[in-house]
Amino acid sequence: MMKYKVHIPYLSITIDKPISIEDFFHSLHLSKKQIHLLKQNKDYTLNKRFTSSSTIMLKGDTLTIKAFDTHDHVFISNYEPLDVIFEDDFILIVNKPPFMNVYPDALDKDDALVNRVAGYYEYMGLDLPVRYIHRLDYETSGLVFFCKCSLLLPLFDEMISNKEIKRQYLAVVDHVIQDYKTHTINKPIARDRHINGKMRISSTGKESKTYYQCLSHNDKMSIVECYLDSGRKHQIRVHMASIGAPLVGDHRYNQPSELINRQALHAYKLVFVHPLSLETLTIVSLPPQDMQDVFSGIDETFIFK
């Protein structure tokens, strides 16, 4: 565990092994521009003194960095309730309800998840910009990860890119999956040139890989767990439809359903190693009632974990 102390806008870190300041910055995946600005503005000190970035820090040294930006007022604040699942000085993970965008259609609107986060920050007295590291579709419910600390944003982006933040989903599909093994769908995805907003399997698309496992089924539908090895738009929806197992209620890749008025998809779990505490965090959110009702119609004994 790396010892640290937050005193916004600064973060003080107790170094646990010899490393140069420059290499430490690179370990956070800071850009050349970001590192240049830290040097130019003297926005870091080692043991309370500014020094060259080539300096080798020793175990027990204290590096203090300007790590937090102030509110950039990009999004209008919305003070409606926000379902916070996990929060610390660096991370905010919230449960997005279905039928809500992560990002507003226009910056003069306040009906997206980022607007509620902006309102939450203000209510909590946090003068911070709102920065998410991934999105969910409008109808999809579940966990969305926000970064509160600008210094760590490049690292979290890198972790998402390298699949070091594992995102797992629960879905209900219109297909009976007989076994309970983990299967892989490895098919490239591209935009459908004929239908705006739709994606499709295409040999010229971007590489996309989805893993899925049946958790339970009846004689018509299956409850599946999915996780991604890539993050393409509509990936789970397109991939499951491509094997004849489209999501229940998915009006774009299936037919509307009487059981649920949206695609039955919930982002229920995030697993990652905290970059400072080095603790492996498993963050879980309960699916909304509409999906729980569908689950119970498939298997009354199914227990969400």
N, C-alpha and C positions, 0 to 999 in steps of 0.2 A: 504494500500500500504506500502510495506517495502522499506525504503530509502536505496539506495546503491550507491557506486561509484566504477568504474572500473579504475584501473591503472595497466595494465598488467605487470607482471603475477598475480597481487593481486586483490582481491575483498574486499571492505570494506562495511559492512552491519551495519546499525543502528538498534539495537535490539528494538522490539516494545512490548515485554512482557517478564517477567522473565522466564528464561530457562537455564539449565546448558549447557556448551559448548559441553559436550559429547552428551546430548540429541539433541542438534541442529545438530550435525554431523549425528546422527541416523535419524533425520527427512529428511536428504538429501539422505538416503539409502546408505551411505558410508559403505564399507566393513570393517571388523576388521583390515585388512591389511592397507587399506587407512588411517584409523584413527590412527593406530600405527605409520605410516610413518609421518603423520602430527605432532604427538607428538614428535617422535624421532628427526625429522629435525627442530623442532620448527618453523613450517611453518604457524603458526597463532599467533596473538597477540590480547589481549583484552585491549583496550584503550592504545595501543602502547607498551604493556608489555606482555611477555610470562607468562602464568600462567597455573595451573593445569586444565585439562579438566573437573574436577568435579566442577569447579567454577561456581556459579550461576550468570548469566548475568542479569542485570537489564535494564528496559526500558531506552533508551537513550544511552546505552553503544555502543561502536563501536568494532565489531569483524572484524579483517582483516585476510584473509586467502589466501594462495597461491592457486589460483583457475584455472590457465591456464597453460597447457603444451606447450612446443615449438614443432615446426614442426618435425615429426618423419621421413619424407622423404620416406614413404612407397610407395607412388604412384607417377608416373611420371607426371609432370605438363603438362596440355594441355591448351592452351590459346585461344581456340575457344570460341565464345560467350556463356554466361551462363545466363539463364532467371531467375533472382532473383525476387521472389515475396514478400518476407519479410526478413528483417534482423535487428538484434540489436546486442548488445555485446555478447549475449549468444547463439543465434539461427540464422541459415540460412535456409530458405525454398526456394527451387528452383523448377522450372517446368521442368521435364524430358521429352524430346521429345520421340516419339515412335522410336523403333528400336535402342535402346541404353541400355546396361547393366548399373546397378548402380555400380557394382564391376567388374573389368576387369577379363578376363579369365586367364591371367597371369600377374605377376607384372612388366614384361618388356613391357607391352602394355600400350597405353595411350588413348584408345578409349572409356572409360567408363565415367559415370557421375562424379565419384570421382576424375578422372584426371582433369576434367574441374573445379571442385571446388578447387583442389590443385592449379591450375593455377590462379584462381580468387583470392585466398588468397594471393598468391605471388604478383599479380598485385596490390592488395590493401595494400600491406605492412604488411600483417598479418602473423606472424610466428606461425601458429597453425596446429595441426594434423587434418586430414580429418576424421570425425566420423559421420556416418549416424545412425539413430535409427530404420529405417525400409527400406525395398526394394520394388521395383515394378518389374514386369516381363519385359522382353526385349521389347515386343511390346506395353506394356501398357504405356500410357503417363500420366503425372500429377505430383502432389506435392510429394516431398521427403524432409524430415526433417533432417537437420544436426545440431549437437551440437558443438558449438565452445568452450564451457567451460567444461574442464574435471571434475571440481567439481560437475557440475550438470548432467553429463552423467548418473550416476546410477539412479538419480531421473527421468530423461526422460525415461530411460529404464523401470522403474517401472510404469510410467504413461502409456506407451504403453501397458505393460502387463496387467494393470488394466483397460484398455479401457478409461483412462482419457484423452487420445488424440483420439478424434473421427475422423475416416477417412471415408469419403463419396465418392462414385464413381457414375459416369454416364455410362450407358451401353445401347447398342441396342441389342435386342434379337429377334431371329427368332420364334416369337410366339405372338399371340394376347392376351394380358392380359386385360380382359374386365372391371375390376373394378379399382378403384384408392385407394384401401385400402393398409395398410402395412401388408405384409405377412412375415412369418418366415420359413426358411429352417434350420432344426436342424438335420444334418446327419454327422456322423463321416467320416473323410477323411484319406486315407492312400496312400502310394506309390503303383503304379501298378507294380507288380513283373514281369510282362511279357513284358511291354513296358517301356524302359528307359525314364525318364523325365516326365512320365505321372502320374497323380493322379487319384484316384477313390473313390467312396463311399464304405466303408467297416465297418462292425460291429466291427472289431478289430482296427479301425483307431482312430485318435485323435478327441476329441469332437470339433465340428465346427458349428457355427451358423451364418447365414446370414439373414439380413432383406432387403426386397425389396419392392418398390412401383412403380406402373406404373404412369408415368407423361403424356404420350400421346401415341397414337397408330394409325395405319391405318389398312387395312385388312390383313396385312402380318406380320408386325413387331411392336415392342413396345419400347419406350424409358423408361428406368427404372433408378431409383436411388437406390443404394445399400449401406448399411453400415454393418460393420463386428463386431461380438462379439468375434471373434477369428481371428488369422492371419495365416491361413494355406496356403501353396503353392497352387496357382491356385484356391483358394477357391471359388471366385465368378464364375469363369468359370465352375468348377466342379458342384457346387450347382445348377446353373441355367440350365446346361445341364441335371441334374438329374431330373428336373421337366418338361422336354420337351421344355425348353426355352433357348437353347444354344446361346451364343453370336454370332452375325453376324461377319463373317470373321475369326472365330476361327478355324484354320486348324487342331488343335489337338482334339477338342471336338465337332466340327461341320464340315461344308464344307467351302472351300474358297468362297469368295463372289466377285461379280463384283462391288459392291458398295464401298468396302474398302479393302485394301490389308493387313489388320491386324485384330486382335480381336478388336471390337468396345468397348473399355474400357478406361476410363479416370478418374484418381484420382483427383477430382476437389475441394474437401473441407477438411480442417483440423480445428477442433474446440478444444480449450484447454485453461486452465487457466495458465497464465504465473507465474512461481514459485516465482518470486521476485516482479513484479509489481502487481500481483494478478488480473490482468485484463483478462477478457475472450476474447480471440482472435479468430476471424473467418477469416481464410485465404482461398481465393478462386482463382482458375485459370481457364481461358477460355479454353475450349476444342480446340484442333487443327482443322485446316480447314477440314481435311478428315472426322472427326466426325460431324462437323457442317453441312457438305454437306449431310450426311446421315440423320441428324435431319430434315433438310429442306425437304427432300424427303418424310418423314413420316408426318410432320405437318409444313406447311409453317408459321404458326402463333406461333410456339413454340419459346419461348424466354428463353435463358439461364439466370439463376440468380445465 
